[in-house]
Amino acid sequence: YHRNLTDKLGLDLGGRLLTADYTMGNLAACKRNDALYTVSTGLSYAINSHAGLSAAYAFNMGRSFEAGPGVTENQFNQNLITLSAGFKF
């Protein structure tokens, strides 16, 4: 979602869900079903029609739907901060 707060300032909100099933046949050792959840927000500022700045934050949460030994290795939390400057010619 993007919303222009002023002529120069914009707000972005986002979210996504990704799933991946790595199961191979009926083999018990080859079962894996994972999900990635992401929520994000960001601000953008247009200096002029050719230059802009932006800052964004995303929280990623990876989870496994399988139970058993080694499952915790497939689970993680990640904080991602991005700062950028853009120029258009």
N, CA and C atoms as an extended XYZ file, in Angstrom:
267
Properties=species:S:1:pos:R:3:atomname:S:1:resname:S:1:resid:I:1 pbc="F F F"
N         0.840       -1.160        0.000 N   TYR     1
C         0.000        0.000        0.000 CA  TYR     1
C         0.889        1.227        0.000 C   TYR     1
N         0.577        2.209       -0.839 N   HIS     2
C         1.318        3.472       -0.871 CA  HIS     2
C         0.337        4.621       -0.687 C   HIS     2
N         0.724        5.571        0.128 N   ARG     3
C        -0.104        6.750        0.375 CA  ARG     3
C         0.786        7.990        0.328 C   ARG     3
N         0.414        8.972       -0.480 N   ASN     4
C         1.116       10.248       -0.495 CA  ASN     4
C         0.597       11.090        0.665 C   ASN     4
N         1.459       11.372        1.627 N   LEU     5
C         1.069       12.188        2.774 CA  LEU     5
C         1.100       13.671        2.424 C   LEU     5
N         2.072       14.085        1.627 N   THR     6
C         2.173       15.436        1.082 CA  THR     6
C         2.647       15.293       -0.357 C   THR     6
N         2.934       16.416       -1.004 N   ASP     7
C         3.455       16.358       -2.372 CA  ASP     7
C         4.808       15.671       -2.438 C   ASP     7
N         5.584       15.741       -1.357 N   LYS     8
C         6.936       15.192       -1.364 CA  LYS     8
C         7.118       13.954       -0.493 C   LYS     8
N         6.223       13.710        0.447 N   LEU     9
C         6.384       12.627        1.416 CA  LEU     9
C         5.379       11.510        1.163 C   LEU     9
N         5.885       10.269        1.101 N   GLY    10
C         5.023        9.113        0.871 CA  GLY    10
C         5.231        8.044        1.928 C   GLY    10
N         4.186        7.290        2.213 N   LEU    11
C         4.200        6.205        3.192 CA  LEU    11
C         3.885        4.895        2.485 C   LEU    11
N         4.678        3.860        2.771 N   ASP    12
C         4.441        2.530        2.218 CA  ASP    12
C         4.194        1.542        3.349 C   ASP    12
N         3.216        0.672        3.185 N   LEU    13
C         2.936       -0.429        4.106 CA  LEU    13
C         2.812       -1.696        3.276 C   LEU    13
N         3.344       -2.796        3.787 N   GLY    14
C         3.270       -4.028        3.016 CA  GLY    14
C         3.274       -5.265        3.887 C   GLY    14
N         2.911       -6.353        3.294 N   GLY    15
C         2.932       -7.648        3.957 CA  GLY    15
C         2.921       -8.747        2.912 C   GLY    15
N         3.461       -9.895        3.277 N   ARG    16
C         3.420      -11.032        2.356 CA  ARG    16
C         3.548      -12.336        3.131 C   ARG    16
N         3.083      -13.382        2.507 N   LEU    17
C         3.192      -14.736        3.033 CA  LEU    17
C         3.672      -15.620        1.900 C   LEU    17
N         4.804      -16.269        2.100 N   LEU    18
C         5.345      -17.209        1.126 CA  LEU    18
C         5.414      -18.588        1.766 C   LEU    18
N         5.029      -19.598        1.046 N   THR    19
C         5.146      -20.964        1.541 CA  THR    19
C         5.940      -21.790        0.535 C   THR    19
N         6.652      -22.773        1.049 N   ALA    20
C         7.444      -23.662        0.198 CA  ALA    20
C         7.382      -25.072        0.777 C   ALA    20
N         6.959      -26.021       -0.039 N   ASP    21
C         6.875      -27.420        0.374 CA  ASP    21
C         7.982      -28.188       -0.346 C   ASP    21
N         8.970      -28.641        0.435 N   TYR    22
C        10.122      -29.355       -0.124 CA  TYR    22
C        10.000      -30.873        0.061 C   TYR    22
N         8.808      -31.378        0.347 N   THR    23
C         8.615      -32.797        0.575 CA  THR    23
C         8.892      -33.579       -0.708 C   THR    23
N         9.664      -34.668       -0.558 N   MET    24
C        10.000      -35.514       -1.706 CA  MET    24
C         9.426      -36.908       -1.488 C   MET    24
N         8.309      -37.193       -2.119 N   GLY    25
C         7.710      -38.517       -2.043 CA  GLY    25
C         7.272      -38.875       -0.641 C   GLY    25
N         7.383      -40.168       -0.307 N   ASN    26
C         6.973      -40.662        1.010 CA  ASN    26
C         8.147      -40.810        1.967 C   ASN    26
N         9.314      -40.338        1.610 N   LEU    27
C        10.492      -40.499        2.453 CA  LEU    27
C        10.394      -39.601        3.680 C   LEU    27
N        10.479      -40.201        4.845 N   ALA    28
C        10.371      -39.447        6.087 CA  ALA    28
C        11.516      -38.462        6.249 C   ALA    28
N        12.683      -38.786        5.730 N   ALA    29
C        13.852      -37.914        5.883 CA  ALA    29
C        13.796      -36.713        4.944 C   ALA    29
N        12.893      -36.709        3.975 N   CYS    30
C        12.845      -35.636        2.979 CA  CYS    30
C        11.596      -34.781        3.104 C   CYS    30
N        11.098      -34.592        4.325 N   LYS    31
C         9.921      -33.756        4.524 CA  LYS    31
C        10.344      -32.384        5.013 C   LYS    31
N         9.810      -31.364        4.361 N   ARG    32
C        10.059      -30.001        4.805 CA  ARG    32
C         8.996      -29.097        4.208 C   ARG    32
N         8.359      -28.294        5.054 N   ASN    33
C         7.314      -27.375        4.640 CA  ASN    33
C         7.521      -26.083        5.418 C   ASN    33
N         7.921      -25.007        4.733 N   ASP    34
C         8.293      -23.767        5.393 CA  ASP    34
C         7.380      -22.620        4.980 C   ASP    34
N         7.376      -21.561        5.811 N   ALA    35
C         6.637      -20.338        5.507 CA  ALA    35
C         7.490      -19.137        5.875 C   ALA    35
N         7.313      -18.055        5.121 N   LEU    36
C         7.974      -16.792        5.413 CA  LEU    36
C         6.900      -15.720        5.506 C   LEU    36
N         6.809      -15.071        6.657 N   TYR    37
C         5.884      -13.980        6.889 CA  TYR    37
C         6.688      -12.684        6.918 C   TYR    37
N         6.203      -11.641        6.242 N   THR    38
C         6.899      -10.353        6.217 CA  THR    38
C         5.896       -9.226        6.399 C   THR    38
N         6.242       -8.276        7.270 N   VAL    39
C         5.518       -7.009        7.377 CA  VAL    39
C         6.545       -5.906        7.173 C   VAL    39
N         6.162       -4.846        6.458 N   SER    40
C         7.123       -3.796        6.146 CA  SER    40
C         6.453       -2.428        6.134 C   SER    40
N         7.281       -1.408        6.349 N   THR    41
C         6.832       -0.022        6.278 CA  THR    41
C         7.984        0.826        5.769 C   THR    41
N         7.665        1.969        5.200 N   GLY    42
C         8.714        2.831        4.686 CA  GLY    42
C         8.215        4.238        4.430 C   GLY    42
N         9.157        5.163        4.386 N   LEU    43
C         8.881        6.555        4.050 CA  LEU    43
C         9.752        6.948        2.868 C   LEU    43
N         9.189        7.730        1.954 N   SER    44
C         9.965        8.234        0.829 CA  SER    44
C         9.773        9.741        0.754 C   SER    44
N        10.847       10.421        0.348 N   TYR    45
C        10.816       11.872        0.244 CA  TYR    45
C        11.379       12.279       -1.106 C   TYR    45
N        10.597       13.033       -1.878 N   ALA    46
C        11.027       13.502       -3.194 CA  ALA    46
C        11.687       14.868       -3.021 C   ALA    46
N        12.995       14.917       -3.212 N   ILE    47
C        13.719       16.194       -3.125 CA  ILE    47
C        13.294       17.100       -4.281 C   ILE    47
N        13.277       16.544       -5.474 N   ASN    48
C        12.750       17.211       -6.670 CA  ASN    48
C        12.322       16.114       -7.639 C   ASN    48
N        12.063       16.468       -8.885 N   SER    49
C        11.578       15.444       -9.827 CA  SER    49
C        12.661       14.452      -10.239 C   SER    49
N        13.924       14.726       -9.884 N   HIS    50
C        15.025       13.844      -10.278 CA  HIS    50
C        15.704       13.126       -9.116 C   HIS    50
N        15.424       13.504       -7.886 N   ALA    51
C        16.135       12.922       -6.746 CA  ALA    51
C        15.172       12.642       -5.604 C   ALA    51
N        15.469       11.574       -4.868 N   GLY    52
C        14.625       11.210       -3.732 CA  GLY    52
C        15.384       10.392       -2.708 C   GLY    52
N        14.847       10.363       -1.504 N   LEU    53
C        15.408        9.587       -0.397 CA  LEU    53
C        14.330        8.656        0.128 C   LEU    53
N        14.742        7.515        0.677 N   SER    54
C        13.766        6.611        1.279 CA  SER    54
C        14.397        5.833        2.434 C   SER    54
N        13.556        5.469        3.370 N   ALA    55
C        13.947        4.632        4.500 CA  ALA    55
C        12.842        3.592        4.673 C   ALA    55
N        13.244        2.351        4.919 N   ALA    56
C        12.260        1.271        5.038 CA  ALA    56
C        12.679        0.301        6.137 C   ALA    56
N        11.683       -0.376        6.706 N   TYR    57
C        11.911       -1.405        7.723 CA  TYR    57
C        11.057       -2.616        7.361 C   TYR    57
N        11.642       -3.798        7.465 N   ALA    58
C        10.904       -5.040        7.223 CA  ALA    58
C        11.236       -6.041        8.329 C   ALA    58
N        10.216       -6.743        8.799 N   PHE    59
C        10.397       -7.821        9.761 CA  PHE    59
C        10.030       -9.114        9.070 C   PHE    59
N        10.992      -10.024        8.944 N   ASN    60
C        10.784      -11.333        8.323 CA  ASN    60
C        10.770      -12.399        9.409 C   ASN    60
N         9.817      -13.306        9.332 N   MET    61
C         9.704      -14.397       10.293 CA  MET    61
C         9.564      -15.704        9.515 C   MET    61
N        10.597      -16.542        9.568 N   GLY    62
C        10.573      -17.831        8.888 CA  GLY    62
C        10.190      -18.929        9.859 C   GLY    62
N         9.277      -19.784        9.450 N   ARG    63
C         8.801      -20.869       10.302 CA  ARG    63
C         8.664      -22.156        9.498 C   ARG    63
N         8.872      -23.268       10.198 N   SER    64
C         8.701      -24.587        9.597 CA  SER    64
C         7.442      -25.216       10.171 C   SER    64
N         6.645      -25.862        9.307 N   PHE    65
C         5.425      -26.540        9.754 CA  PHE    65
C         5.683      -27.969       10.208 C   PHE    65
N         6.895      -28.450       10.000 N   GLU    66
C         7.219      -29.834       10.353 CA  GLU    66
C         7.709      -29.914       11.793 C   GLU    66
N         7.450      -31.029       12.445 N   ALA    67
C         7.931      -31.285       13.805 CA  ALA    67
C         8.993      -32.363       13.757 C   ALA    67
N         9.959      -32.271       14.650 N   GLY    68
C        10.992      -33.290       14.704 CA  GLY    68
C        12.361      -32.688       14.909 C   GLY    68
N        13.382      -33.534       14.922 N   PRO    69
C        14.738      -33.035       15.146 CA  PRO    69
C        15.205      -32.125       14.004 C   PRO    69
N        15.903      -31.064       14.358 N   GLY    70
C        16.454      -30.152       13.365 CA  GLY    70
C        15.504      -29.104       12.845 C   GLY    70
N        14.248      -29.090       13.313 N   VAL    71
C        13.272      -28.135       12.797 CA  VAL    71
C        13.614      -26.705       13.215 C   VAL    71
N        14.156      -26.525       14.412 N   THR    72
C        14.458      -25.167       14.871 CA  THR    72
C        15.509      -24.491       13.989 C   THR    72
N        16.308      -25.244       13.249 N   GLU    73
C        17.290      -24.657       12.348 CA  GLU    73
C        16.620      -23.955       11.171 C   GLU    73
N        15.371      -24.292       10.867 N   ASN    74
C        14.634      -23.677        9.764 CA  ASN    74
C        13.800      -22.494       10.223 C   ASN    74
N        13.919      -22.060       11.475 N   GLN    75
C        13.117      -20.964       11.992 CA  GLN    75
C        14.013      -19.779       12.313 C   GLN    75
N        13.563      -18.577       11.940 N   PHE    76
C        14.368      -17.388       12.182 CA  PHE    76
C        13.494      -16.146       12.235 C   PHE    76
N        14.031      -15.097       12.837 N   ASN    77
C        13.469      -13.757       12.802 CA  ASN    77
C        14.542      -12.844       12.236 C   ASN    77
N        14.151      -11.912       11.368 N   GLN    78
C        15.112      -11.017       10.743 CA  GLN    78
C        14.549       -9.607       10.695 C   GLN    78
N        15.344       -8.642       11.148 N   ASN    79
C        15.008       -7.226       11.034 CA  ASN    79
C        15.868       -6.640        9.924 C   ASN    79
N        15.232       -5.953        8.982 N   LEU    80
C        15.956       -5.398        7.843 CA  LEU    80
C        15.629       -3.915        7.723 C   LEU    80
N        16.657       -3.078        7.809 N   ILE    81
C        16.506       -1.630        7.663 CA  ILE    81
C        17.230       -1.218        6.390 C   ILE    81
N        16.554       -0.431        5.552 N   THR    82
C        17.108        0.000        4.282 CA  THR    82
C        17.036        1.522        4.178 C   THR    82
N        18.155        2.126        3.816 N   LEU    83
C        18.220        3.556        3.523 CA  LEU    83
C        18.714        3.692        2.089 C   LEU    83
N        18.068        4.552        1.306 N   SER    84
C        18.508        4.671       -0.089 CA  SER    84
C        18.304        6.091       -0.617 C   SER    84
N        19.082        6.393       -1.633 N   ALA    85
C        18.948        7.640       -2.376 CA  ALA    85
C        18.835        7.266       -3.833 C   ALA    85
N        17.935        7.932       -4.562 N   GLY    86
C        17.730        7.624       -5.965 CA  GLY    86
C        17.825        8.862       -6.824 C   GLY    86
N        18.369        8.683       -8.022 N   PHE    87
C        18.510        9.762       -8.980 CA  PHE    87
C        17.949        9.294      -10.323 C   PHE    87
N        17.137       10.103      -10.964 N   LYS    88
C        16.561        9.788      -12.280 CA  LYS    88
C        17.067       10.801      -13.294 C   LYS    88
N        17.465       10.293      -14.454 N   PHE    89
C        17.938       11.182      -15.518 CA  PHE    89
C        17.116       10.992      -16.758 C   PHE    89
